[in-house]
């Protein structure tokens, strides 16, 4: 995976969808089906906004944990990390269909392990979706030895989780590693001594927002 991925403004995952939608809209326009053409161009606009992938600049504070996704904070609290079997601080971000859906690494680190679990497609704003929905989890280890679990979770409409890294890969903070289509959630599990920098209801931006600090 290239480090310079944020590139064009539209994510590569959307290129095919956008091209098909533009062709359909153009054909309807050319054939004179104006009402259908207007609806088709609205679909084009929706696809373009959904798959937008703007470049982001990451804060360089070594203790900062960055948001891996755009969205709204729906959970901040102590719980059990089911992947590393440890007590943890959990921070969850819910993405609706109007958020950018690229997922980016919250820290500098090496991918130690990766788990994929098939599951349900409950509303991703519900906390039980963390353990019941389709999900993909990464165990990241920072250069200072901090363990971070970052989990992509499918939502009510989402039916496709994409992850482009495997164990052994090295990620930079803010580096793009995956994408979830159409409404979803990302959970981050940290050392329980980490200090949260966000609260439930806060809006966050991937890479640019600091969600916690390591002890």
Buried (B, 14 or more C-beta within 10 A) or exposed (E): EEEEBBEEEBBEBBEEBBEEBBEBBBEBBEEEEEEBBEEBBEBBEEBBBBBBBEEBEBEEEEBBBBBBBBBBBBBBEEBEBBBBEEEBBBBBBBBBBEBBBBBBBBBBBBBBBBEEBEBEBBBBBBBEBBBBBBBBBBBBBBEEEBBBBBBBBBBBBBBEBBBEBEEEBBBEBBBBBBBBBBBBBBBBBBBBEBEBBBEEEBEBBBBBBBBBBBE
